[in-house]
Amino acid sequence: MRFLLLIITSFIFANSSANNPSIEEVRNLFQKAAKDEVLCKKLIVNLQVYNENNNTSLAAYKACGIMMMAKYVVSPINKLSKFNEGKNLLEKCIEKDNRNVEIRFLRFTVQSNAPKFLGYSSSMLLDKNFILNALPSINDKQLKNIVISFLKSSSYLTNTEKQKLIS
């Protein structure tokens, strides 16, 4: 009986850890999801259990995935609904964890790419300055490379700011 209980416990533990994606996996999937509807849906499903109360970083990626789904739906009403659903979750994540560079970076990327008529750009300057100031203290090499790569191509940074990224 103990052996059976041990096997069942091991199986449950193995399955639960398989369902918890690493932040590196999520980042990679997120970058691909921007160009692939199936991967966008996979990102959202993989992160379904996360919210602003149990994991702000993963919930922020889910929020961005939900906003990305807006480009894959046909109806303008559904597009706006998806965008607003994701935006609301992302803002909750930032409210809960406003010193998190990765979440602020995600909002900056969304606001940089969101159509102007949506009016979702009020935090761009604040986030840009926060990210630029926090950049030297980012220890996660993957995240730092992603941030620098995006910032180098951003039209929202001055040439002087971009030069500082290189040095």
N, C-alpha and C positions, 0 to 999 in steps of 0.2 A: 504494500500500500504506500509506504514512504517513497519507494522508487517511482511509482506512478505519479505521486504528488510532485516529486522532483522534476520529472519529465514535463508535466503540465506547467509548472512554474517556469521552467526554462523556456518552454515554447512561448508562453505569454510574454516573458521578458524580451525574448528575441524579436517577437512581433512588435512590441511597443517601441523598442529602440529603432526598429526599421522604419517606423512611421514618423520618427523625429528627424527631419532632415537637418543636415549641418548648414550653418550659415553660408559656407562656401558653395554647397550644392544649390542653395536657394539663389545666391547671387548669379551663378552660372545659368540657371534656369530662367531667371528674371531677364537677363540680357537676351536670351534666345526667344523668350515669350513676346518680346516687342515686335517680332516679325513672324510669329507663328501662332495662330489661334488655338491649335491643339495644345501647344506647350503653355499658352496663357491659361487655358482651362486647367491644365495639370498643376500649374503653380498655385492657382486658387484652391483646388481640391487638396493638394498636399499641405496647405497652410490653413485649412478650414477651421481647425480647433483653436487657432491663435487669435487673441484679441489684445486690446490695450492693457488688460489686467494680468495676462499670463505670460506675454512675451512681446514687448513693444516692437522689437526689431523685425521679428517674423510677421507680426500683424501689419507692420508698415509695408512689407513686401506684398502681403496679401492685398492690402488696400490699393497699392499701385497696380497690381494685376487686375483688380476689379475695374479700376479706371481704364486700363488698357483694353479691357473687353469692350469698351464703348466703340472702339474702331471696328470691331467685328460684328456688331449688331446693326440691323438695317434701319429700324424705326428711330427717328430723331428723339422721340420721347424715351425710348429704351436707352439710347445713347446717353442722354442727359441723366437718366436715372442711375445708370451704372457709374457714370463719372461722379455724380454726387454721393452715391453710396461709398465709393472708395475714398473720396475726398473727406467725408465725415469721419471715416475710420482713421485715416492718416492724421487728421487734425487731433483726434482723441489720443493717438499714440504720441504726438508731439507734446500735447498738453500734459500727458503723464510722464514723459521722459524728454524734456526739452533740451537737455545737455547732450543728447545722443547724436553724435556727428553723422552717423549713417542714416538715421531717420531724417535729419535736416537735409542731408544730401539728396535723399529720395524726393523730398518735397521740392527742392530746388530743381531737380531734373524734370519733375512733372510740370512745375510752373514754367520752366523754360520751354517746354514742348506743347503746353496746352494752348488751344486756340484762344486768341485774345478775347473773343466775344463771351467766353465763359467767365471772365473776370476773376480768374484764379491766379493772381500774380502779386498780390500785396506783400508777400513775405520774401520775395526774391532777393532784394538787397540785404535784408537782415540775415537770411540764410547764407548768402554768398560770403558776407563778412565773417559770419560765424565759422563757416567751413574753412576759409582761408586762414583764419587765426588758429583754428584747431589742427590744421593739416600737419604741422611739425610733431604734434603729440600722438598722431595715429600710429600705433604699433603694428596693426594688422596689415601686412604687406599687400595682400590681395585687395583689400578695401582701399588702401592708399593709392595703388596703381589704377584702380577703377575711377576713383575721384579725380586724380590728376589727369587721366586720359580724357574724361568728360570735360573738365574745366579748360583744358587746352583747346578744345574744339568749341567751347561755348562763346556765343556772340555777346554774352552778358558780362564778360571779363574784359578789362582794358588790356592793351598790349603790355603795359607795365606789370599788371597783375599776372599775366601769362608768363612773362619773363621770370618773375619770382618763383614760379612753379618749377622752372628748369634748374635754378640754382640751388 
